[in-house]
Amino acid sequence: MSDDIPHDVHARYDALAKAVAAADIAYHQQDQPILSDAEYDAQRRALQALEAQWPGLKAPDSPGDKVGAPAAAGFAKVTHRVPMLSLGNIFAEAEIDEFVARVQRFLGFDAGAPLAFTAEPKIDGLSCALRYEHGVLVQAATRGDGAEGEDVTANVRTIAEIPQRLAGSAPEVLEVRGEIYMSRSDFAALNARQQQAQRPLFANPRNAAAGSLRQLDPAITATRPLHFFAYAWGEASALPATTQSGMVQAFGAYGFAINPLMALCADAAAMKARFAAIGAARPGLDYDIDGVVYKVDDLALQQRLGFVSRAPRWAVAHKFPAEQAVTQLRDIEIQVGRTGALTPVARLEPVNVGGVMVSNATLHNEDEIARKDIRIGDYVVVQRAGDVIPQIVEVVMARRLADAQPFAFPHICPACRSAALRELDENGEADAVRRCSAGLTCPAQAVERLKHFASRDAFDIEGLGDKQIEQFFADGLIRAPADIFTLAARDAAALKKLKDREGFGDLSVKNLFAAIDARRQVPLNRFLYALGLRHVGRTNARRLARHFGSIEAMLHTMRGDADIAMKEITAIDGLGEVVATSLQEFFAEAHNNEALDALLETVTPLPMEALISASPVAGKTVVFTGALERMTREEAKASAERLGARVAGSVSKKTDLVVAGPGAGSKRTQAEALGIEVISEDAWFARIEAGS
């Protein structure tokens, strides 16, 4: 296979994704971190490294595509006009050099070319977007999942440091973004009041700030001492500056608090010096920070650099070192995922690690347990570097109990008692992950697939959460995705109505059925992602949706000649034989086709909207070939995709346009033979600029 991705790489991906997803919900939505940043950041970095090494690798739940967590219930939802993305992370000084070099390569700059960056403390608080129209605050929203957050306008109006009206002359529309936080001194005073009132204490200032902002009663928020630093922006009718540093200074002029430790750095050496200076100042600050953020200062260069799936190319967060603590491992629990993977989870005696109570940690797979010789009852070193997923670093051998026995990883699925096997790859080596062999006959896998289908990034069915799916599955009401959309009709014909069940009522059932009906039409990319195909995450689902345009076209290809389908899928930029094989295996299974056809009788996948509908290349399939002179190949691809084009790696009958630079060879010849339009790099710029 061209990608030749080992099974253990897929297994590693699956294990990390599930743990990160659960932790994201706890951190971003519930304000109750269950795990840590040390592990969380490490897992994010591991995913990025795997993606770099194995192009096209994306698991269906890949956290690399996600930002935050869905908006919490109880607040109206706000769709961010400009997504609130997260940042990539680095942890060592050498990675500053790598970050700068990566930016220079993307832009086509020489290694010694001048390139300025800003450096500012990374505030450990809650991200918030403030929308001003004609200088007046009209809306405030949390990050949520990056695309949709919670409307917290009434609560934000109680924060003294956030101006209700901007000073001076501001753009007609300006969305200011920053971090809401609670100072350490205010946090100590708040916990003292909580203790005096015999109420639960907050774990750390970040939790206290998030919990205060998310009060349904703004009067409660008003009693909490919250602060705000402005450092970014979303939608703007005009920009008051051409640099990152200039924008932040403009925020200060508008009346916002801006961080005094922010500085402009001329090169990597200055960035390293600033990191050291901020780290030295950290203990004396009255607010928590967990690193330093570097950003390319020139906004025009930021625009050229653009974004990857969840983060800007022009910025990165340099995290401070991890924190550790020792606690006892109480148990190892085996969870079964929707792909059948048996994932071990460590249950720990709760311990405070850097201000966060940690009670769970991922153990990845059975080889990891054996390599570290982790046994139930052991005292272990737990590490975290933020607020999400922790890891067990090592066992404290001096404290091992005399009767501690090596952990026996089960060879039987705990959910259905079927054999759990480690598949062999083409080299005869065992997969790192042990999987249940029962497939969808395993109730755990079936339930997890249904949860994924209804989840936020898939069909997003309000009111059909994990608890409801587990209950409906156990009662036999929903066993396959199509059953969701026939639930109302079957309920109407049933003797015992859903509204009569414990936990339900007339209104809740009415709302659930309405939410299901509202999702009978979904974009094709969401539909494909919801199917839970291995190696088809959100990014690959978008690639497939853009390429095929409709479910009918995709079914025609995948249910047709296998060789033709393989060639067509592998020709899609960013995909490879691993994804193509996964699709073919799915469509080769009769049960999958039956379930898919049943689902298509109840729902309609809609063509994915072009990113920029007015763009002259939106929806077009473009191939870049030859030596590009005005932009790097990576920049060309990124800019085309921002305009809604599909970028392919090879020429076919479905190619609409070939952009040929000097030295273009066989691809240009093939395009001309097929009658496909071929233009120069200058003509490409003229075309896209004419449509802007």
C-alpha positions as CSV (number, residue, x, y, z in Angstrom):
1,M,0.0,0.0,0.0
2,S,1.2,3.5,-0.8
3,D,0.6,4.7,2.8
4,D,1.6,1.4,4.3
5,I,0.3,2.4,7.7
6,P,1.0,-0.2,10.4
7,H,-1.9,-1.5,12.5
8,D,-0.3,-0.2,15.7
9,V,-0.5,3.3,14.4
10,H,-4.3,3.0,13.9
11,A,-4.6,1.4,17.3
12,R,-2.7,4.2,18.9
13,Y,-4.9,6.8,17.2
14,D,-8.2,5.1,18.3
15,A,-7.1,4.8,21.9
16,L,-6.0,8.5,22.1
17,A,-9.1,9.8,20.4
18,K,-11.6,8.3,22.8
19,A,-9.7,9.5,25.9
20,V,-9.3,13.1,24.6
21,A,-12.9,13.3,23.5
22,A,-14.2,12.5,27.0
23,A,-11.7,14.9,28.6
24,D,-12.7,17.7,26.2
25,I,-16.3,17.4,27.4
26,A,-15.3,17.5,31.1
27,Y,-12.9,20.4,30.6
28,H,-14.7,22.7,28.1
29,Q,-18.4,22.0,28.9
30,Q,-18.6,20.9,32.5
31,D,-15.7,22.9,33.9
32,Q,-14.5,19.8,35.8
33,P,-11.2,18.6,34.4
34,I,-11.0,14.9,34.8
35,L,-7.5,14.5,33.5
36,S,-4.5,16.7,32.3
37,D,-2.7,19.0,30.0
38,A,0.6,17.1,30.2
39,E,-1.0,14.0,28.7
40,Y,-3.5,16.0,26.7
41,D,-0.9,18.0,25.0
42,A,1.3,14.9,24.6
43,Q,-1.6,13.0,22.9
44,R,-2.3,16.0,20.6
45,R,1.3,16.0,19.6
46,A,1.4,12.3,19.1
47,L,-1.6,12.6,16.7
48,Q,0.1,15.4,14.7
49,A,3.3,13.3,14.5
50,L,1.4,10.3,13.2
51,E,-0.5,12.5,10.6
52,A,2.8,13.9,9.4
53,Q,4.4,10.5,9.1
54,W,1.3,8.8,7.6
55,P,-0.6,11.2,5.3
56,G,-4.3,10.7,5.2
57,L,-4.5,9.1,8.6
58,K,-7.6,10.3,10.4
59,A,-9.7,8.3,12.9
60,P,-13.5,9.0,13.0
61,D,-13.1,10.7,16.4
62,S,-9.7,12.3,15.8
63,P,-9.3,15.1,18.4
64,G,-7.0,16.7,15.9
65,D,-10.1,18.0,14.2
66,K,-11.9,19.2,17.2
67,V,-11.8,22.4,19.3
68,G,-13.3,22.4,22.8
69,A,-16.7,20.7,23.3
70,P,-20.3,21.2,22.3
71,A,-22.2,24.1,23.9
72,A,-23.7,23.3,27.3
73,A,-27.5,23.0,27.8
74,G,-29.2,25.9,29.4
75,F,-27.8,28.7,27.2
76,A,-28.9,29.8,23.8
77,K,-26.3,28.8,21.1
78,V,-24.3,31.2,19.1
79,T,-22.7,30.3,15.7
80,H,-19.3,31.9,15.4
81,R,-19.0,33.8,12.1
82,V,-15.3,33.1,12.3
83,P,-14.4,29.8,13.9
84,M,-12.7,30.0,17.3
85,L,-9.9,27.6,16.7
86,S,-7.3,26.3,19.2
87,L,-3.5,26.4,19.0
88,G,-0.8,23.8,18.3
89,N,1.6,23.2,21.2
90,I,5.4,23.0,21.6
91,F,7.3,22.1,24.7
92,A,11.0,22.6,24.1
93,E,13.3,25.5,23.0
94,A,14.4,23.6,19.9
95,E,10.7,23.5,18.7
96,I,10.7,27.3,18.6
97,D,13.4,27.1,15.8
98,E,11.3,24.4,14.1
99,F,8.2,26.6,14.3
100,V,10.0,29.6,12.7
101,A,11.5,27.4,10.0
102,R,8.2,25.8,9.2
103,V,6.6,29.3,8.8
104,Q,9.5,30.4,6.6
105,R,9.3,27.3,4.4
106,F,5.5,27.7,3.9
107,L,6.0,31.3,2.8
108,G,9.0,30.5,0.7
109,F,11.3,32.7,2.7
110,D,15.0,32.2,3.1
111,A,16.1,30.9,6.5
112,G,17.6,34.2,7.5
113,A,14.8,36.4,6.2
114,P,13.4,38.9,8.8
115,L,10.2,37.7,10.4
116,A,8.7,39.2,13.6
117,F,6.6,37.4,16.1
118,T,4.7,38.5,19.2
119,A,5.1,36.6,22.5
120,E,2.4,36.8,25.2
121,P,1.4,34.8,28.3
122,K,-1.1,32.0,27.7
123,I,-3.8,32.8,30.2
124,D,-5.4,29.8,31.9
125,G,-9.0,30.9,31.7
126,L,-12.1,30.7,29.5
127,S,-12.1,31.9,25.9
128,C,-14.8,34.4,25.1
129,A,-15.9,36.4,22.0
130,L,-17.4,39.9,22.4
131,R,-19.3,41.3,19.4
132,Y,-19.6,45.1,19.1
133,E,-21.7,46.9,16.6
134,H,-21.3,50.7,16.2
135,G,-19.1,50.4,19.3
136,V,-21.7,48.9,21.5
137,L,-21.5,45.4,23.1
138,V,-24.4,43.3,21.5
139,Q,-23.4,39.7,22.2
140,A,-20.9,37.6,24.1
141,A,-20.3,33.9,23.5
142,T,-18.0,31.1,24.8
143,R,-15.8,29.1,22.5
144,G,-18.0,26.0,22.7
145,D,-16.7,23.6,20.1
146,G,-15.1,26.3,18.0
147,A,-18.0,26.6,15.6
148,E,-20.8,27.2,18.1
149,G,-20.7,28.5,21.7
150,E,-23.0,29.6,24.5
151,D,-24.7,33.0,24.6
152,V,-23.4,34.5,27.9
153,T,-24.1,38.2,27.1
154,A,-26.1,38.9,30.3
155,N,-23.3,37.4,32.4
156,V,-20.5,39.2,30.6
157,R,-22.2,42.6,31.1
158,T,-21.5,42.1,34.8
159,I,-17.7,42.1,34.3
160,A,-16.3,45.5,35.0
161,E,-13.2,45.1,32.8
162,I,-15.3,44.5,29.7
163,P,-16.5,47.8,28.2
164,Q,-20.2,48.1,27.3
165,R,-19.2,50.8,24.7
166,L,-15.8,51.1,23.0
167,A,-13.8,54.2,23.4
168,G,-12.7,56.2,20.4
169,S,-13.5,55.3,16.8
170,A,-13.9,51.6,16.3
171,P,-14.9,49.6,13.2
172,E,-18.7,49.3,12.6
173,V,-18.5,45.6,13.5
174,L,-15.7,44.2,15.7
175,E,-15.6,40.9,17.5
176,V,-12.9,41.1,20.2
177,R,-11.7,37.8,21.6
178,G,-9.8,37.1,24.8
179,E,-9.7,35.2,28.1
180,I,-12.0,35.5,31.1
181,Y,-10.1,34.6,34.2
182,M,-10.1,34.9,38.0
183,S,-7.1,36.2,39.9
184,R,-5.4,34.0,42.4
185,S,-6.2,36.3,45.3
186,D,-9.9,36.6,44.3
187,F,-10.0,32.8,43.9
188,A,-8.6,32.3,47.5
189,A,-11.2,34.8,48.8
190,L,-14.0,33.0,46.9
191,N,-13.1,29.6,48.3
192,A,-12.9,31.1,51.8
193,R,-16.5,32.3,51.4
194,Q,-17.5,28.9,49.9
195,Q,-16.0,27.1,52.9
196,Q,-17.7,29.4,55.4
197,A,-21.0,28.8,53.7
198,Q,-20.2,25.0,53.7
199,R,-20.4,24.8,50.0
200,P,-18.1,22.8,47.6
201,L,-14.7,24.4,47.0
202,F,-13.5,25.2,43.5
203,A,-10.5,23.2,42.3
204,N,-8.6,26.1,40.7
205,P,-9.1,29.6,39.4
206,R,-9.9,28.4,35.8
207,N,-12.8,26.2,37.1
208,A,-14.0,29.1,39.3
209,A,-14.0,31.5,36.4
210,A,-15.8,29.1,34.0
211,G,-18.4,28.1,36.6
212,S,-19.0,31.8,37.5
213,L,-19.5,32.8,33.8
214,R,-21.9,29.9,33.2
215,Q,-24.3,30.8,35.9
216,L,-27.9,30.8,34.6
217,D,-28.6,33.7,36.9
218,P,-26.4,36.7,36.0
219,A,-26.8,38.1,39.5
220,I,-24.6,35.2,40.7
221,T,-22.0,36.0,38.1
222,A,-22.1,39.7,39.2
223,T,-20.9,38.6,42.7
224,R,-17.9,36.8,41.3
225,P,-14.7,38.8,40.6
226,L,-13.9,38.1,36.9
227,H,-11.4,39.7,34.7
228,F,-10.6,39.8,30.9
229,F,-7.6,40.1,28.7
230,A,-8.1,41.0,25.0
231,Y,-5.7,39.5,22.5
232,A,-7.5,38.4,19.3
233,W,-10.5,39.1,17.1
234,G,-13.1,37.4,14.9
235,E,-15.4,39.1,12.4
236,A,-14.4,42.8,11.7
237,S,-15.8,45.2,9.1
238,A,-12.3,46.8,9.1
239,L,-9.1,46.4,11.0
240,P,-7.4,49.3,12.9
241,A,-3.9,47.9,12.4
242,T,-1.8,45.8,10.0
243,T,0.0,43.8,12.7
244,Q,-0.8,41.6,15.6
245,S,0.9,43.9,18.1
246,G,-0.9,46.9,16.5
247,M,-4.3,45.2,16.9
248,V,-3.7,44.5,20.6
249,Q,-2.6,48.1,21.2
250,A,-5.9,49.2,19.5
251,F,-7.8,47.0,21.9
252,G,-6.1,48.9,24.7
253,A,-7.2,52.2,23.2
254,Y,-10.8,50.9,23.0
255,G,-10.8,50.3,26.7
256,F,-9.8,46.7,27.1
257,A,-7.2,45.3,29.5
258,I,-4.3,44.0,27.5
259,N,-1.4,41.9,29.0
260,P,1.6,44.0,29.8
261,L,4.0,41.1,29.3
262,M,3.3,40.9,25.6
263,A,6.4,41.8,23.5
264,L,7.6,41.9,19.9
265,C,10.4,39.5,19.0
266,A,12.6,39.8,16.0
267,D,13.7,36.2,15.8
268,A,13.8,32.8,17.5
269,A,16.5,33.9,20.0
270,A,14.3,36.8,21.2
271,M,11.3,34.4,21.5
272,K,13.4,32.1,23.7
273,A,14.5,35.0,25.9
274,R,10.9,36.1,26.2
275,F,9.7,32.6,27.2
276,A,12.4,32.6,30.0
277,A,11.4,36.1,31.2
278,I,7.7,35.2,31.4
279,G,8.5,31.9,33.1
280,A,10.5,33.8,35.7
281,A,7.7,36.3,36.3
282,R,5.1,33.5,36.5
283,P,5.3,32.9,40.3
284,G,4.7,36.5,41.1
285,L,1.7,37.0,38.8
286,D,-1.8,37.2,40.4
287,Y,-3.3,35.0,37.6
288,D,-2.5,31.6,36.2
289,I,-0.6,31.1,32.9
290,D,0.4,27.8,31.4
291,G,2.8,28.9,28.6
292,V,3.6,31.6,26.1
293,V,1.9,32.1,22.7
294,Y,3.9,33.1,19.7
295,K,2.2,34.7,16.7
296,V,3.5,36.0,13.3
297,D,3.1,39.8,13.7
298,D,2.3,40.7,10.1
299,L,-1.4,40.2,9.4
300,A,-0.9,39.9,5.7
301,L,1.5,37.0,6.4
302,Q,-1.1,35.5,8.8
303,Q,-3.6,35.6,6.0
304,R,-1.2,33.8,3.6
305,L,-0.3,31.1,6.2
306,G,-4.0,30.4,7.0
307,F,-5.1,27.4,9.1
308,V,-4.9,23.7,9.4
309,S,-8.0,21.8,10.5
310,R,-8.0,23.1,14.1
311,A,-5.3,25.7,14.5
312,P,-3.5,28.6,12.7
313,R,-0.2,27.9,11.0
314,W,1.0,31.4,12.2
315,A,0.7,30.8,15.9
316,V,1.7,28.2,18.5
317,A,1.6,27.8,22.3
318,H,4.9,27.0,24.1
319,K,3.8,25.2,27.2
320,F,5.5,25.2,30.6
321,P,6.8,21.8,31.9
322,A,4.5,19.2,33.3
323,E,3.5,18.7,36.9
324,Q,3.5,15.4,38.7
325,A,2.1,13.7,41.8
326,V,2.1,10.2,43.3
327,T,-1.1,8.2,44.0
328,Q,-2.4,4.7,44.1
329,L,-3.8,2.7,41.2
330,R,-7.1,1.3,42.4
331,D,-8.2,-0.6,39.3
332,I,-7.8,-1.0,35.6
333,E,-11.1,-0.9,33.7
334,I,-11.4,-2.2,30.1
335,Q,-13.7,-0.1,27.9
336,V,-14.9,-1.3,24.4
337,G,-15.1,1.3,21.7
338,R,-17.2,1.4,18.5
339,T,-14.3,-0.1,16.5
340,G,-14.1,-3.0,19.0
341,A,-10.9,-1.7,20.5
342,L,-10.4,-2.7,24.2
343,T,-8.9,0.3,25.9
344,P,-7.6,0.1,29.4
345,V,-8.3,3.0,31.8
346,A,-6.6,3.6,35.1
347,R,-8.8,4.3,38.1
348,L,-6.7,6.3,40.6
349,E,-7.0,7.4,44.1
350,P,-7.9,11.0,43.5
351,V,-4.9,13.3,43.8
352,N,-4.3,17.0,43.3
353,V,-1.9,17.6,40.4
354,G,-1.2,21.2,39.8
355,G,-4.6,22.3,41.1
356,V,-6.7,19.7,39.3
357,M,-8.1,16.6,41.0
358,V,-7.0,13.6,38.9
359,S,-8.8,10.2,39.3
360,N,-8.4,8.6,35.8
361,A,-5.6,8.1,33.3
362,T,-5.4,6.4,29.9
363,L,-3.1,3.3,29.7
364,H,-3.3,3.2,25.9
365,N,-3.0,-0.6,25.4
366,E,-1.8,-3.9,26.9
367,D,1.8,-3.4,25.6
368,E,2.0,-0.1,27.5
369,I,0.9,-1.8,30.7
370,A,3.4,-4.6,30.3
371,R,6.3,-2.2,29.3
372,K,5.8,-0.1,32.4
373,D,4.9,-3.2,34.5
374,I,1.8,-1.5,35.9
375,R,-0.1,-3.5,38.5
376,I,-3.3,-2.9,40.5
377,G,-2.4,-1.5,43.9
378,D,0.8,0.1,42.7
379,Y,1.8,3.7,43.7
380,V,2.4,5.5,40.4
381,V,3.7,8.9,39.3
382,V,1.0,10.8,37.5
383,Q,1.8,13.6,35.2
384,R,-0.2,16.5,33.8
385,A,0.7,19.7,32.0
386,G,-2.7,21.5,31.8
387,D,-6.2,20.5,32.4
388,V,-7.2,17.5,30.5
389,I,-5.7,14.0,30.2
390,P,-3.0,12.6,32.6
391,Q,-0.6,9.8,32.0
392,I,1.1,7.3,34.3
393,V,4.8,8.1,34.0
394,E,6.2,5.2,36.1
395,V,5.6,2.9,39.0
396,V,7.1,3.7,42.4
397,M,8.8,0.3,42.8
398,A,9.9,0.9,46.4
399,R,6.2,1.1,47.4
400,R,5.0,-2.0,45.4
401,L,2.8,-4.4,47.5
402,A,4.4,-7.8,48.0
403,D,1.4,-9.7,46.6
404,A,0.9,-7.4,43.5
405,Q,0.3,-9.5,40.4
406,P,1.0,-8.6,36.8
407,F,-2.2,-7.4,35.1
408,A,-3.7,-10.0,32.9
409,F,-5.2,-8.2,29.9
410,P,-8.5,-10.0,28.9
411,H,-8.6,-12.0,25.7
412,I,-12.4,-12.0,25.9
413,C,-14.6,-8.9,25.3
414,P,-16.1,-7.8,28.6
415,A,-19.3,-6.7,26.8
416,C,-20.2,-9.7,24.8
417,R,-17.8,-12.5,25.8
418,S,-16.5,-12.9,22.2
419,A,-12.8,-13.5,21.5
420,A,-10.7,-10.3,21.6
421,L,-7.9,-10.6,19.1
422,R,-4.8,-8.7,18.0
423,E,-4.8,-8.7,14.2
424,L,-1.6,-9.3,12.3
425,D,-0.3,-6.8,9.8
426,E,1.2,-7.6,6.4
427,N,4.5,-8.2,8.2
428,G,3.0,-10.7,10.6
429,E,3.3,-8.4,13.6
430,A,0.5,-8.1,16.1
431,D,-1.6,-5.0,16.3
432,A,-1.0,-3.0,19.5
433,V,-4.7,-2.9,20.1
434,R,-6.8,-6.0,21.0
435,R,-10.3,-5.9,19.4
436,C,-13.5,-7.7,20.0
437,S,-14.2,-10.0,17.1
438,A,-18.0,-9.8,17.2
439,G,-18.4,-6.6,15.2
440,L,-21.8,-5.0,15.4
441,T,-23.3,-8.1,17.2
442,C,-21.3,-6.8,20.2
443,P,-23.6,-4.5,22.1
444,A,-20.8,-2.2,23.3
445,Q,-19.7,-1.5,19.7
446,A,-23.2,-1.0,18.5
447,V,-24.0,1.4,21.3
448,E,-20.8,3.4,20.7
449,R,-21.5,3.6,17.0
450,L,-25.0,5.0,17.7
451,K,-23.5,7.5,20.1
452,H,-21.1,8.6,17.5
453,F,-23.9,8.8,14.9
454,A,-26.0,11.2,17.0
455,S,-23.0,13.2,18.3
456,R,-22.3,16.9,17.8
457,D,-20.0,16.6,14.8
458,A,-22.2,14.0,13.1
459,F,-26.0,14.3,13.0
460,D,-26.1,16.5,16.1
461,I,-29.4,15.3,17.4
462,E,-30.4,17.4,20.4
463,G,-31.7,15.4,23.3
464,L,-30.4,12.0,22.1
465,G,-27.3,11.8,24.2
466,D,-25.3,8.8,25.5
467,K,-27.7,8.1,28.3
468,Q,-30.8,8.0,26.1
469,I,-29.0,5.9,23.4
470,E,-27.9,3.3,26.1
471,Q,-31.5,3.2,27.4
472,F,-33.1,2.9,23.9
473,F,-30.6,0.2,22.9
474,A,-31.2,-1.8,26.0
475,D,-35.0,-1.6,25.4
476,G,-34.7,-2.6,21.8
477,L,-36.0,0.7,20.5
478,I,-32.9,1.7,18.6
479,R,-30.5,-0.9,17.2
480,A,-29.3,0.8,14.0
481,P,-29.2,4.5,12.8
482,A,-32.3,4.1,10.7
483,D,-34.2,3.2,13.8
484,I,-33.7,6.7,15.1
485,F,-35.8,8.2,12.3
486,T,-38.6,5.7,12.6
487,L,-38.8,6.0,16.4
488,A,-41.7,8.5,16.4
489,A,-43.8,6.4,14.0
490,R,-43.2,3.2,16.1
491,D,-43.9,5.1,19.3
492,A,-47.3,6.3,17.9
493,A,-48.2,2.6,17.2
494,A,-47.0,1.3,20.5
495,L,-49.2,0.5,23.5
496,K,-46.6,1.9,26.0
497,K,-45.6,5.4,24.8
498,L,-42.2,6.8,25.3
499,K,-43.7,9.7,27.3
500,D,-44.7,7.1,29.9
501,R,-41.2,5.9,30.6
502,E,-39.2,7.1,33.6
503,G,-37.3,10.2,32.8
504,F,-39.5,11.3,29.9
505,G,-42.6,13.4,29.6
506,D,-44.9,14.9,26.9
507,L,-42.6,17.9,26.4
508,S,-39.3,16.0,26.4
509,V,-40.6,13.5,23.9
510,K,-42.0,16.1,21.7
511,N,-38.7,18.0,21.7
512,L,-36.8,14.8,20.9
513,F,-39.0,13.9,17.9
514,A,-38.7,17.5,16.7
515,A,-34.9,17.3,17.0
516,I,-34.8,14.1,15.1
517,D,-37.0,15.5,12.3
518,A,-34.8,18.5,12.1
519,R,-31.9,16.3,11.1
520,R,-33.5,14.4,8.3
521,Q,-31.4,16.5,6.0
522,V,-27.7,16.9,6.8
523,P,-24.6,18.0,4.8
524,L,-22.9,15.1,3.0
525,N,-19.7,15.5,5.0
526,R,-21.6,15.1,8.3
527,F,-23.4,12.1,6.9
528,L,-20.2,10.3,6.0
529,Y,-18.6,11.2,9.3
530,A,-21.6,9.8,11.2
531,L,-21.2,6.4,9.5
532,G,-18.1,5.8,11.7
533,L,-15.9,4.4,9.0
534,R,-12.4,3.7,10.1
535,H,-9.9,6.4,9.1
536,V,-12.7,8.7,7.9
537,G,-12.7,11.5,10.4
538,R,-14.1,15.0,9.9
539,T,-11.3,16.1,7.6
540,N,-11.5,13.0,5.4
541,A,-15.3,13.2,5.4
542,R,-15.0,16.7,4.0
543,R,-12.5,15.6,1.4
544,L,-14.8,12.8,0.2
545,A,-17.9,15.1,0.2
546,R,-16.2,17.7,-1.8
547,H,-14.9,15.2,-4.3
548,F,-18.1,13.2,-4.9
549,G,-20.6,16.1,-4.4
550,S,-23.5,13.7,-3.7
551,I,-24.1,10.4,-2.0
552,E,-25.4,9.0,-5.2
553,A,-22.1,9.7,-7.0
554,M,-20.2,8.1,-4.1
555,L,-22.3,5.0,-4.0
556,H,-22.0,4.6,-7.8
557,T,-18.2,4.6,-7.4
558,M,-17.9,2.4,-4.3
559,R,-20.4,-0.2,-5.5
560,G,-18.9,-0.4,-8.9
561,D,-15.5,-1.6,-10.2
562,A,-13.1,-2.0,-7.2
563,D,-10.0,-1.0,-9.1
564,I,-11.6,2.1,-10.5
565,A,-12.8,3.0,-7.0
566,M,-9.4,2.5,-5.5
567,K,-7.8,4.8,-8.2
568,E,-10.4,7.5,-7.7
569,I,-10.1,7.6,-3.9
570,T,-6.3,7.5,-3.8
571,A,-6.3,10.4,-6.3
572,I,-8.1,12.7,-3.8
573,D,-5.4,14.9,-2.2
574,G,-4.8,13.9,1.4
575,L,-6.2,10.4,1.0
576,G,-4.4,7.1,0.3
577,E,-4.8,3.4,0.1
578,V,-5.7,3.0,3.8
579,V,-8.8,5.1,3.5
580,A,-9.7,3.6,0.1
581,T,-9.3,0.1,1.6
582,S,-11.4,1.0,4.6
583,L,-14.2,2.3,2.3
584,Q,-14.0,-0.8,0.1
585,E,-14.2,-3.1,3.1
586,F,-17.3,-1.2,4.4
587,F,-19.1,-1.4,1.1
588,A,-18.1,-5.1,0.5
589,E,-20.2,-6.0,3.6
590,A,-23.8,-6.8,2.8
591,H,-25.0,-5.8,6.3
592,N,-23.4,-2.4,5.9
593,N,-25.1,-1.8,2.6
594,E,-28.5,-2.8,4.0
595,A,-28.1,-0.5,6.9
596,L,-27.0,2.3,4.7
597,D,-29.9,1.9,2.3
598,A,-32.4,1.8,5.2
599,L,-30.9,5.0,6.5
600,L,-31.1,6.7,3.1
601,E,-34.8,6.0,3.1
602,T,-35.3,8.2,6.1
603,V,-32.6,11.0,5.6
604,T,-31.2,13.0,2.7
605,P,-27.5,14.0,2.6
606,L,-27.1,17.4,1.1
607,P,-24.2,18.6,-1.0
608,M,-21.6,20.3,1.1
609,E,-21.6,24.0,0.7
610,A,-18.5,25.6,-0.9
611,L,-16.3,27.5,1.5
612,I,-16.7,30.7,-0.6
613,S,-19.7,30.4,-2.9
614,A,-18.7,33.5,-4.8
615,S,-15.2,32.1,-5.6
616,P,-14.6,31.3,-9.3
617,V,-12.9,28.1,-8.3
618,A,-15.4,26.9,-5.6
619,G,-16.4,23.3,-6.3
620,K,-13.7,22.9,-8.9
621,T,-11.1,20.1,-8.8
622,V,-7.6,21.7,-9.2
623,V,-4.2,20.1,-9.8
624,F,-1.0,22.1,-9.2
625,T,2.1,20.9,-11.2
626,G,5.6,22.2,-12.0
627,A,7.7,24.6,-10.0
628,L,5.5,27.4,-8.5
629,E,7.3,30.7,-8.2
630,R,4.9,33.0,-6.3
631,M,3.9,30.6,-3.6
632,T,5.0,27.3,-2.2
633,R,3.1,24.1,-3.1
634,E,1.7,23.9,0.4
635,E,0.5,27.5,0.3
636,A,-1.1,27.0,-3.1
637,K,-3.1,24.0,-1.8
638,A,-4.2,25.8,1.3
639,S,-5.3,28.9,-0.6
640,A,-7.3,26.9,-3.1
641,E,-9.1,24.9,-0.4
642,R,-9.9,28.2,1.4
643,L,-11.7,29.3,-1.8
644,G,-13.8,26.1,-1.9
645,A,-11.7,24.2,-4.5
646,R,-10.8,20.5,-4.3
647,V,-7.1,19.9,-4.7
648,A,-6.2,16.6,-6.3
649,G,-2.7,15.0,-6.6
650,S,-3.3,13.6,-10.1
651,V,-5.1,14.5,-13.3
652,S,-8.3,12.6,-14.3
653,K,-11.4,13.2,-16.3
654,K,-12.9,14.9,-13.2
655,T,-10.2,17.5,-13.1
656,D,-11.4,21.0,-13.9
657,L,-8.2,23.0,-13.9
658,V,-4.5,22.5,-14.0
659,V,-2.2,25.2,-12.7
660,A,1.2,24.6,-14.4
661,G,4.5,26.2,-13.4
662,P,7.9,25.9,-15.1
663,G,9.0,22.3,-15.6
664,A,5.4,20.9,-15.7
665,G,5.6,17.5,-17.3
666,S,3.3,14.5,-17.6
667,K,0.4,16.1,-15.7
668,R,0.3,19.0,-18.1
669,T,0.5,16.6,-21.1
670,Q,-2.2,14.4,-19.7
671,A,-4.5,17.5,-19.0
672,E,-4.0,18.8,-22.6
673,A,-4.8,15.3,-24.0
674,L,-8.0,15.3,-22.0
675,G,-9.0,18.8,-23.0
676,I,-8.7,20.1,-19.5
677,E,-7.9,23.8,-19.0
678,V,-4.3,24.5,-18.2
679,I,-3.3,28.0,-16.9
680,S,-0.1,29.6,-15.5
681,E,0.5,30.6,-11.9
682,D,-0.1,34.3,-12.8
683,A,-3.3,33.4,-14.5
684,W,-4.4,31.5,-11.3
685,F,-3.8,34.6,-9.2
686,A,-5.7,36.8,-11.7
687,R,-8.6,34.4,-11.7
688,I,-9.0,34.1,-7.9
689,E,-8.4,37.8,-7.4
690,A,-11.1,38.7,-9.9
691,G,-13.6,36.7,-7.9
692,S,-12.7,38.3,-4.6
